[in-house]
Amino acid sequence: MGVSKTENFSKRQNEMAALLKALAHPARIAIVEYLLSVDTCICGDIVDHLPLAQPTVSQHLKELKAAGIIKGNVEGTAICYCIEEKALAKMQVYFTQSAEKIKSKNQSKCC
């Protein structure tokens, strides 16, 4: 399989692909859902809420942080994680615009 030529796609398309790729794992979805369910940044207890080992959770957190979906702030010897609202806002706009385009089309001619 060939290498993707990302330069052939728009900045928005590349950004969306990176965000969605980072979310394309059930453990990462679970982490995001957990962070959305709490009112504060979380330091360390994410592992207690997932059926995964600490090193595995750390790897998933690293992927989410690299994609800009979460942010991590060092507090003492721990890293406290929370949702990066700008990333979720980008995804919300993308999917809202996509849904509006679908609604505006005449879908009766489609399969």
N, C-alpha and C positions, 0 to 999 in steps of 0.2 A: 504494500500500500504506500502511496506517495505521501510526501510531506505537504501539509497544508500551507498554502501561500497566503498568509494572513494579510500581506500588503495589498492584495487584490480586493480587500473588503474594507468597508468604512470603519472609522474609529468607533462609532456606536456599535456596529456589528461585532467588532473584536472585543469591546468592553462587555457586551451582553454575553458573548460566548464564554469569556473568562469567568464571569459571575455565575452563569448557569453550570459551567463545568465544575466549579468549586462546590456547588450545591448538589451535584449529581451522585450523591452517596447517602444512604439512609442514616448513617451515623451523623453526618454533617447536618442533615435536615433536623435530626433529633437535638443536636446541639443548638441550632438556631431557635428551634421551638422552645427549648428550655430557657435560653437567654431571653426570649420574648416573654416568657411567663413570670419572670422575676422582675422586681422593681429596681434592682441595683446591679452593679457590676459584680461578677462572681469570681472569687479567688479560690480555686482548688476543688470545690465540691461538685464540679461538673462530672467528675469520675464516678461519684456516688449515685448519679442518676442515669448512668448508661451501663449496659452489660458488656463493657469493654475494659481492657487493662489500661492503666494510666499511660504507658508509652503510646498506645494506639490512639487514645483520646488526644494526647499532646500532638500527635502527627496530624490528626483531623483539625485541631485548632490552628495549627501552623498553616494548613492549606486555606482555611477560611480567612485567616488574617492576611495571608499573601494576596488573596483575591480582593481584599478590602471589605469583606462582609462583616467582619468583627474587628474590634480594636482591643489591644491588650496593653494595659498600663502596669508598670512595675510598682508594687507596693511592698517594700521590705524585701523579703525573699520570695514573695509570690507574685504571679502575674494575674491581674484582675481583668476579666473579659466582659465585653458588652457589645451590643449590636452597633454597627456603623450605619446610622440612619440614612446617610446619603446613598449608600449602595442599595438599600431596600427601596428608596424613593426612585432610583433609576429603573429598577425592575418593575415597580408599580406603574410608572409612566409607560414603559415599554409594553407591558401586558394590557394596560388600559387602552392605549392607542391601537393595539392589535385587535382587541375585542370590539372597539368602535368601528374599525375597518370591516370586520366580519359582519357586524350588524348592518352596516350601510350597503353591503353587497346583496344582490338578489341570490340567496342560497338555494332557491328552488331549482335552478339549473344545474346544481352540483349533485354529485352522486346521491 
